Amino acid sequence: MSSKKPSGAQKIKSIKAEVDAIKRRSILDEAAQQFFENGYESTSLESIADALGVTKQFIYSRFRSKSDILVSICRSGAAAADLTVEYGATLRDDPATRLARIIRYFVQLQIEHRREVALYFSEAKSLPPEEARAIDSSKLQFHRMLCGVLNDGKKAGQFDFDDTSIAASALGGMASWAFFWFQPDGRWIPETVALQLAILSLRTVGVERPEAFIADIPDVDQAPAGAGAD
């Protein structure tokens, strides 16, 4: 039985939704650039509208306020933690391979969204309290996931460390800050950075031959394109 074709009204509604999404994205991109270059407090809705060649009403029809725009940008910057937790839950490998996969996945997302991640780190103080708490909750879930993998690896005799939470914080911090020093026009592509940090993570928790747990890991589908750091 053939599926029902969408009506003309449905097609128009779909097109309008796509156009609106493009307009929202243009606002977020310009706002993120200005927040990044000038700071959140020094950026106005007027300057964003002027750069886009639109009116403030164009922005207000899609975002309630400048704070609402910042929330959307910071959510994007913090999404890597949620996505990585979801990704980690699908893995069925031994702990060392899982840790390598998780670190590679997370680092590439951090690099792909480095501008948004940087804004979250620099402008978190400007977020509404409830949004800040939601993002902190995502970070906590990511930390707990790392702790779980580390504990599994220690029980299996693959990892050697003293305190699980400290080890998870060290690995998470190392992976998180790739956004800070990565340079798109530098020597390394994102995949190379992610691979090297995965190897360093395994060595940090006592794996003597980390390459053995990385050779068969495929590239991450969501990996960003482009080139990397000095």
JOURJO-V650214 format. One line per field, one symbol per residue. burial: I if it has 24 or more other C-alpha atoms within 12 Angstrom, else O. A space follows every 10 residues. Layout:
BEGIN
burial: ???
END
This chain:
BEGIN
burial: OOOOOOOOOO OOOOOOOOOO OOOIOIIIII IIIIIIOOOI OOIIIIIIIO OIOOOOOOIO OOIOOIIIII IIIIIIIIII IIIIIOIIOO OOOIIIIIII IIIIIIIIII IIIIIIIIII IOIIOIIOOO IIOOIIOIIO IIIIIIIIII IOIIOOOIII IOOIOOIIII IIIIIIIIII IIOIOOOOII IIIIIIIIII IIIIIOIOOI OOIIOOIOOI OOIIOOOIOO
END
